[in-house]
Amino acid sequence: MGLHSYLTMRKWSLLGSMGWANKRVNKQLEPAPWSSIAALELPTSTHDLTGSEYDKFVSTAAGTRLRKFGYPHSKALEYLTSISLGALQPGGVLLDAAGGADAEFVRMAREYLPFSIVAYSQDAQLDGTELDGIRYVGGSIETIPLPDSSIDLITCHHSFEHFRGDIDTGFVHEACRLMKPGGRTVITPIFLTNRYAEIWNGRPAQHFDSQATQIVDRTATFPGWGPYEGFARSYDVEAFCRRVIAALPADVTASVCRITLDDQPIPDPKTNRHIPVLNRDMRALVLQRS
């Protein structure tokens, strides 16, 4: 890691740990009421994880970084949600979209599951190599170089909100192409909020959708940082239906799950101080091909 990257990471970590982050975002955005989501013509449910499941999941060798936090960390909760909702079977094929070169989720999933799987990690900068049994694939998130109907479970962790322009809709189309019959896509979290917004923590490059409120918050950790980030999007119910649900073909259904841990909302903002208000009621979007 270069000096500039290190200092940038430290800056955002400090803002989060001191409670100084997301000032403007927190004033304008909050999770959409569950009642408004339940009113959609979609299946909705609450999915409860357990503390014992979480402890077992982060006890893997690949979970060392997340285990060190000493509390249920938002990233580990996202990963465990995908495993729990994904319903992978022995020999199943997993693709972690935007999973990156470290393939942290894929490594944890392979250790946690009591059977072997075929595992892919995708990122635009990857080159198609294989390492430690993990296959790395490049391509943009809307043109992944894998065959039609080849994947049992596609996962996407805290990346969907960073897809600029119409890439969110494009990824939905691509996931539907890649899923096998009976396959699933789990997007965790899906950010459904009181307002449809495009959020920047630097100079906005573009206003992608004129129907979205544009929020510029230089304290915002939510848009992230790095080569693919600095931007995030949250959906109100109307925009979610227009940009995501309307993109689904007839043979793919969608459901929204509210995620809890031992019947409590997650992530806990008292420990996960880096999260904005809009991230304090985790929801997951599950797509399934018939």
C-alpha positions as CSV (number, residue, x, y, z in Angstrom):
1,M,0.0,0.0,0.0
2,G,1.4,3.4,-1.0
3,L,1.7,6.3,1.4
4,H,-1.2,8.2,-0.2
5,S,-3.5,5.2,0.0
6,Y,-2.5,4.5,3.6
7,L,-3.1,8.1,4.7
8,T,-6.5,8.2,2.9
9,M,-7.6,4.9,4.6
10,R,-6.5,6.4,8.0
11,K,-8.5,9.5,7.4
12,W,-11.7,7.7,6.7
13,S,-11.1,5.2,9.6
14,L,-10.5,8.2,12.0
15,L,-13.7,9.9,10.9
16,G,-15.7,6.7,11.5
17,S,-14.2,5.9,14.8
18,M,-14.7,9.4,16.2
19,G,-18.3,9.6,15.1
20,W,-17.5,12.5,12.7
21,A,-18.5,10.8,9.5
22,N,-21.5,11.0,7.3
23,K,-22.8,14.3,8.8
24,R,-24.9,15.5,5.9
25,V,-25.9,12.0,4.8
26,N,-27.2,11.2,8.3
27,K,-29.3,14.3,8.3
28,Q,-31.1,13.4,5.0
29,L,-31.2,9.7,4.8
30,E,-32.5,6.9,7.0
31,P,-33.7,3.3,6.3
32,A,-37.1,3.2,4.6
33,P,-39.8,1.9,7.0
34,W,-40.1,-1.8,6.8
35,S,-43.9,-1.3,6.3
36,S,-43.3,0.5,3.0
37,I,-41.1,-2.4,1.8
38,A,-43.6,-5.0,3.0
39,A,-46.3,-3.2,1.0
40,L,-44.4,-3.9,-2.3
41,E,-45.8,-6.8,-4.4
42,L,-42.7,-8.8,-3.5
43,P,-42.2,-11.5,-0.9
44,T,-40.6,-10.1,2.3
45,S,-39.3,-11.8,5.4
46,T,-37.1,-11.5,8.4
47,H,-34.0,-13.8,8.5
48,D,-32.4,-14.3,11.9
49,L,-28.8,-15.2,12.2
50,T,-27.5,-16.5,15.5
51,G,-24.5,-15.6,17.6
52,S,-23.2,-19.1,17.5
53,E,-23.3,-19.1,13.6
54,Y,-21.4,-15.8,13.6
55,D,-18.8,-17.1,16.0
56,K,-18.2,-20.2,13.9
57,F,-18.0,-18.2,10.7
58,V,-15.4,-15.7,11.9
59,S,-13.4,-18.5,13.6
60,T,-12.2,-19.6,10.1
61,A,-8.5,-18.8,9.3
62,A,-9.8,-16.5,6.5
63,G,-11.9,-14.6,9.1
64,T,-9.0,-13.5,11.3
65,R,-9.2,-9.9,10.2
66,L,-12.9,-9.7,11.1
67,R,-12.6,-11.7,14.3
68,K,-10.1,-9.2,15.7
69,F,-12.9,-6.6,16.0
70,G,-14.4,-8.5,18.9
71,Y,-18.0,-7.7,18.0
72,P,-20.3,-8.6,15.2
73,H,-18.8,-6.5,12.4
74,S,-21.0,-5.3,9.5
75,K,-18.8,-7.0,6.8
76,A,-18.8,-10.4,8.5
77,L,-22.6,-10.1,9.0
78,E,-23.0,-9.4,5.2
79,Y,-20.9,-12.4,4.4
80,L,-22.8,-14.7,6.7
81,T,-26.1,-13.4,5.3
82,S,-25.0,-14.4,1.8
83,I,-24.0,-17.9,2.9
84,S,-27.2,-18.3,4.9
85,L,-29.6,-17.1,2.2
86,G,-27.6,-18.6,-0.7
87,A,-28.5,-22.2,-0.2
88,L,-25.4,-23.6,-1.9
89,Q,-25.3,-27.4,-2.3
90,P,-22.2,-29.7,-2.5
91,G,-20.3,-29.0,-5.7
92,G,-22.2,-25.7,-6.2
93,V,-20.6,-22.8,-8.2
94,L,-20.2,-19.5,-6.3
95,L,-19.3,-16.2,-7.9
96,D,-18.5,-13.2,-5.7
97,A,-19.2,-10.2,-7.9
98,A,-16.7,-7.4,-7.2
99,G,-15.0,-9.7,-4.8
100,G,-11.5,-8.4,-5.5
101,A,-8.1,-10.0,-5.5
102,D,-8.1,-10.9,-1.8
103,A,-11.3,-12.9,-2.2
104,E,-12.0,-12.7,1.5
105,F,-15.6,-13.8,1.3
106,V,-14.8,-16.7,-1.0
107,R,-12.1,-17.9,1.3
108,M,-14.3,-17.7,4.4
109,A,-17.2,-19.4,2.6
110,R,-15.0,-22.3,1.5
111,E,-13.8,-22.9,5.1
112,Y,-17.2,-22.5,6.7
113,L,-19.2,-24.7,4.4
114,P,-19.0,-28.4,5.3
115,F,-18.6,-29.4,1.6
116,S,-16.5,-28.4,-1.4
117,I,-17.6,-25.8,-3.9
118,V,-16.3,-24.2,-7.2
119,A,-15.4,-20.6,-6.4
120,Y,-14.9,-17.5,-8.5
121,S,-14.0,-14.0,-7.4
122,Q,-14.6,-11.2,-10.0
123,D,-13.1,-7.8,-10.3
124,A,-12.4,-5.6,-13.4
125,Q,-8.7,-5.6,-12.6
126,L,-8.3,-9.4,-12.3
127,D,-6.7,-11.5,-15.1
128,G,-8.3,-14.9,-15.1
129,T,-5.7,-16.7,-13.0
130,E,-6.4,-19.4,-10.4
131,L,-4.8,-19.4,-7.0
132,D,-5.4,-21.8,-4.0
133,G,-8.4,-23.2,-5.9
134,I,-10.1,-19.9,-6.4
135,R,-10.7,-18.8,-10.0
136,Y,-10.3,-15.1,-10.6
137,V,-12.3,-13.5,-13.4
138,G,-12.2,-9.9,-14.8
139,G,-14.7,-8.1,-17.0
140,S,-16.9,-5.3,-16.0
141,I,-19.7,-6.1,-13.5
142,E,-22.2,-6.0,-16.3
143,T,-20.2,-8.2,-18.7
144,I,-18.6,-11.0,-16.7
145,P,-16.8,-13.5,-18.9
146,L,-18.6,-16.6,-17.8
147,P,-21.1,-18.8,-19.7
148,D,-24.9,-18.4,-19.5
149,S,-26.6,-20.4,-16.8
150,S,-23.3,-21.4,-15.1
151,I,-23.6,-20.1,-11.5
152,D,-25.5,-21.5,-8.5
153,L,-24.9,-18.5,-6.2
154,I,-23.9,-14.9,-7.1
155,T,-23.1,-12.7,-4.2
156,C,-22.4,-9.0,-4.0
157,H,-21.3,-7.3,-0.8
158,H,-21.5,-3.6,-0.2
159,S,-20.7,-3.0,-3.8
160,F,-24.1,-2.7,-5.6
161,E,-24.6,0.9,-4.2
162,H,-21.3,2.0,-5.9
163,F,-22.3,1.0,-9.4
164,R,-22.5,4.3,-11.4
165,G,-24.8,5.3,-14.2
166,D,-27.0,2.4,-15.2
167,I,-24.6,-0.3,-14.1
168,D,-26.9,-1.2,-11.3
169,T,-29.5,-2.3,-13.8
170,G,-26.9,-3.8,-16.0
171,F,-25.6,-6.0,-13.2
172,V,-29.1,-7.2,-12.5
173,H,-29.4,-8.3,-16.2
174,E,-26.0,-10.0,-16.0
175,A,-26.8,-11.9,-12.8
176,C,-30.0,-13.1,-14.4
177,R,-28.0,-14.4,-17.4
178,L,-25.5,-16.2,-15.3
179,M,-27.8,-17.9,-12.8
180,K,-28.5,-21.6,-13.4
181,P,-32.2,-22.6,-13.1
182,G,-32.8,-22.7,-9.4
183,G,-29.8,-20.4,-8.8
184,R,-29.8,-17.3,-6.6
185,T,-28.2,-13.9,-6.4
186,V,-27.9,-12.3,-2.9
187,I,-27.1,-8.6,-2.8
188,T,-26.2,-7.6,0.8
189,P,-26.9,-4.9,1.9
190,I,-29.5,-3.4,-0.4
191,F,-30.0,0.2,0.6
192,L,-33.7,1.2,0.7
193,T,-34.1,4.6,2.2
194,N,-36.6,7.4,2.7
195,R,-35.1,9.2,-0.4
196,Y,-33.6,8.2,-3.7
197,A,-30.1,9.7,-3.6
198,E,-26.7,9.9,-5.3
199,I,-24.1,10.5,-2.7
200,W,-20.5,11.8,-3.2
201,N,-17.7,12.5,-0.8
202,G,-15.7,14.5,-3.3
203,R,-16.5,16.6,-6.4
204,P,-19.4,15.0,-8.2
205,A,-18.4,13.5,-11.6
206,Q,-21.9,13.4,-12.9
207,H,-25.6,13.5,-11.9
208,F,-26.6,10.1,-13.3
209,D,-30.3,10.2,-12.7
210,S,-32.2,13.5,-12.5
211,Q,-34.8,11.9,-10.3
212,A,-32.3,11.3,-7.5
213,T,-31.4,13.9,-4.9
214,Q,-27.6,14.6,-5.1
215,I,-25.8,14.8,-1.8
216,V,-22.2,16.0,-1.4
217,D,-20.8,15.1,2.0
218,R,-17.0,15.3,2.3
219,T,-17.2,13.5,5.7
220,A,-19.1,10.6,4.2
221,T,-17.5,7.2,4.6
222,F,-20.5,5.6,2.9
223,P,-19.4,6.3,-0.7
224,G,-16.0,4.8,0.2
225,W,-12.7,5.6,-1.5
226,G,-10.4,4.0,-4.0
227,P,-10.5,3.3,-7.8
228,Y,-14.1,2.3,-7.9
229,E,-15.7,4.3,-5.2
230,G,-16.3,7.9,-4.0
231,F,-19.9,7.4,-5.1
232,A,-22.9,5.6,-3.6
233,R,-26.6,5.3,-4.4
234,S,-29.6,4.6,-2.1
235,Y,-33.1,3.8,-3.4
236,D,-36.5,4.9,-2.3
237,V,-39.2,2.3,-3.0
238,E,-40.1,3.8,-6.4
239,A,-36.6,4.0,-7.7
240,F,-35.9,0.4,-6.5
241,C,-38.8,-0.9,-8.4
242,R,-38.0,1.2,-11.5
243,R,-34.2,0.5,-11.7
244,V,-34.0,-3.0,-10.2
245,I,-37.2,-5.0,-10.1
246,A,-38.4,-3.9,-13.5
247,A,-35.1,-5.3,-15.0
248,L,-36.0,-8.8,-14.0
249,P,-37.1,-11.3,-16.7
250,A,-40.2,-13.4,-16.2
251,D,-38.3,-16.4,-14.9
252,V,-36.5,-14.5,-12.0
253,T,-38.3,-13.6,-8.8
254,A,-37.2,-11.1,-6.1
255,S,-37.6,-11.0,-2.4
256,V,-36.3,-8.6,0.3
257,C,-35.1,-10.0,3.7
258,R,-34.6,-8.0,6.8
259,I,-31.6,-9.4,8.6
260,T,-31.3,-9.7,12.4
261,L,-28.8,-11.3,14.8
262,D,-30.4,-13.2,17.8
263,D,-33.6,-11.2,17.0
264,Q,-31.9,-7.8,17.2
265,P,-31.4,-5.3,14.3
266,I,-27.9,-5.2,12.8
267,P,-25.3,-3.8,12.5
268,D,-25.1,-2.4,16.0
269,P,-24.2,1.3,15.6
270,K,-22.6,1.4,19.1
271,T,-19.8,-0.9,17.9
272,N,-19.9,-0.4,14.1
273,R,-19.3,3.3,14.4
274,H,-18.2,3.6,10.8
275,I,-21.7,3.0,9.4
276,P,-24.2,5.8,8.5
277,V,-27.7,5.9,9.8
278,L,-29.1,4.4,6.6
279,N,-27.0,1.2,7.2
280,R,-28.5,0.5,10.6
281,D,-31.2,-1.9,9.5
282,M,-29.6,-4.5,7.2
283,R,-31.7,-5.7,4.3
284,A,-30.7,-8.2,1.6
285,L,-32.1,-8.6,-1.9
286,V,-32.5,-12.2,-3.1
287,L,-33.1,-13.0,-6.8
288,Q,-34.0,-16.6,-7.8
289,R,-34.3,-18.1,-11.2
290,S,-37.0,-20.7,-11.7
